[in-house]
Amino acid sequence: MENIPINLPLGLVQVRNVAIPQIKPSCGPIFFAESLEIAAGNVKDSGSFGLINTGKKKLLVTCHHVVEGFRDLKSKQPKLMLCLALGITPEVLNLDALIDEDKELDLAVFDMAGMMQIPRERVFFPFDCKQKCNVAKENVLLVIGYPGRHRVEFDKAIYWGTTPHLSIASDVTERNIYSSTQRMVNLNRQRLSGIYENPYGGVSGSLCFVLQKDFRPQLVGVVSKHAMETMTITRLQCLRSDGMLKK
């Protein structure tokens, strides 16, 4: 796979016009709340999710630590719900739809078939579980996450802002992709860690894509965590078409 340098003169225009419209409908925020009617002050924590179509299953993926964090908080706040911002009205994600999860991979996979009404503008991004996800050092990565810093709460509604994150793969293993957050920028080429104190809180669970030469995005992983100026991404070659994980 031939990939684009992040500093091409017209590169960011192509990312904005070609890649992001293909990716954004498959990404969204997942959050913990006690009410679907009250917005202001109701969100206890949040992360991100991705919608994937394996050809056999329509799945929602997020991080294991997001789901585990919900379980822990719900044990103290029994009315707490795990919610998705899919459209105008939030939806409750039932843990009964959980197909598989793994702490080491930091992945949780849900079956979305028949669970809820999916808005037409939402798209399950195609992913061939049998195709090898070719990722190499210096490949350009694109993530659309929903960091908490962009969330704006009103009395009856929440605005979930998003930021496209562009970065370079600094290392690749069989399980993970690593990217230095010191080289992570937005579409204005601004280094995010130089602008915000915690720019990545809430990005966990976001889908990660490699940009190909024609700027088409190839799905390769899910953002797990960020620490010590490094973002860790779990490679999705661990996902089976039925939603189970190769552990």
C-alpha positions, 0 to 999 in steps of 0.5 A, spaced: 500 500 500 502 506 498 500 512 502 501 519 502 505 524 506 502 528 511 505 535 509 502 534 501 500 541 499 493 539 497 493 533 502 488 536 507 483 538 502 483 531 500 482 528 507 477 533 508 473 532 501 475 524 500 476 521 506 472 524 512 465 523 508 467 516 508 469 515 515 464 520 519 458 516 518 461 510 521 463 514 528 460 517 534 460 518 541 458 513 547 456 516 554 454 514 561 447 518 563 441 517 568 436 520 563 434 521 556 430 527 557 435 531 561 442 533 558 445 539 562 450 535 567 447 528 566 453 525 562 458 522 567 463 519 562 464 518 555 468 515 549 467 513 542 464 508 538 465 505 530 460 501 526 463 496 522 459 491 517 463 484 516 459 482 511 456 477 516 454 481 522 453 489 523 457 491 529 459 496 534 466 496 537 468 500 542 474 499 548 473 494 553 475 499 558 469 504 556 464 498 557 468 496 564 468 503 566 460 503 565 459 497 569 463 499 575 459 506 575 453 503 574 454 498 581 454 505 584 449 509 580 443 503 578 439 508 574 445 509 569 445 507 562 450 506 556 447 511 551 449 512 543 448 518 540 446 515 533 441 521 531 437 526 534 435 522 539 440 518 544 439 510 544 440 505 550 446 500 548 443 494 552 449 489 554 445 483 552 447 485 545 455 484 547 458 479 543 465 479 545 470 483 549 477 482 551 481 486 556 488 485 553 486 487 546 481 492 550 475 491 545 468 490 546 464 488 540 456 489 540 451 486 535 447 491 532 442 487 528 435 489 530 437 492 537 435 499 535 433 504 529 439 506 525 438 513 522 439 513 514 445 517 515 449 512 519 453 507 515 457 501 517 464 501 514 465 495 510 471 490 513 473 484 510 476 480 516 480 475 511 483 481 508 490 482 511 490 489 514 497 492 511 500 497 516 507 500 516 511 505 520 510 512 517 503 510 514 498 516 515 493 515 520 486 518 520 482 518 527 475 521 528 474 521 535 469 525 540 473 528 545 469 530 551 472 537 550 468 538 544 461 536 548 457 542 549 451 541 554 444 544 553 438 543 557 435 538 553 440 537 548 448 535 547 452 538 541 457 532 540 463 536 537 469 532 533 476 532 531 479 529 525 486 526 528 492 526 523 498 522 525 504 517 523 504 510 525 511 510 529 511 503 530 507 497 528 506 490 531 502 484 530 497 486 535 498 494 535 499 500 532 503 506 535 503 513 534 506 519 537 501 524 539 507 529 538 506 528 531 498 528 531 495 534 528 488 537 526 486 539 519 489 546 520 496 542 521 495 544 529 499 540 534 493 538 538 497 536 544 500 544 544 493 546 544 489 542 549 491 540 556 487 533 555 486 533 547 484 525 547 480 524 553 473 521 550 477 518 543 478 511 546 473 507 541 474 511 535 476 507 528 483 508 526 484 508 518 490 508 514 490 513 508 491 510 501 495 514 495 488 516 493 486 518 500 481 512 500 481 510 508 482 503 509 480 501 516 485 498 520 484 498 528 480 501 534 484 507 538 485 504 545 489 509 550 494 514 550 499 515 555 507 517 555 505 521 548 503 515 545 496 513 542 495 505 542 491 502 537 488 495 537 489 492 530 482 489 527 485 483 524 483 480 531 476 481 529 472 475 526 466 476 521 461 473 527 464 479 532 468 474 536 475 476 537 481 472 536 484 472 543 
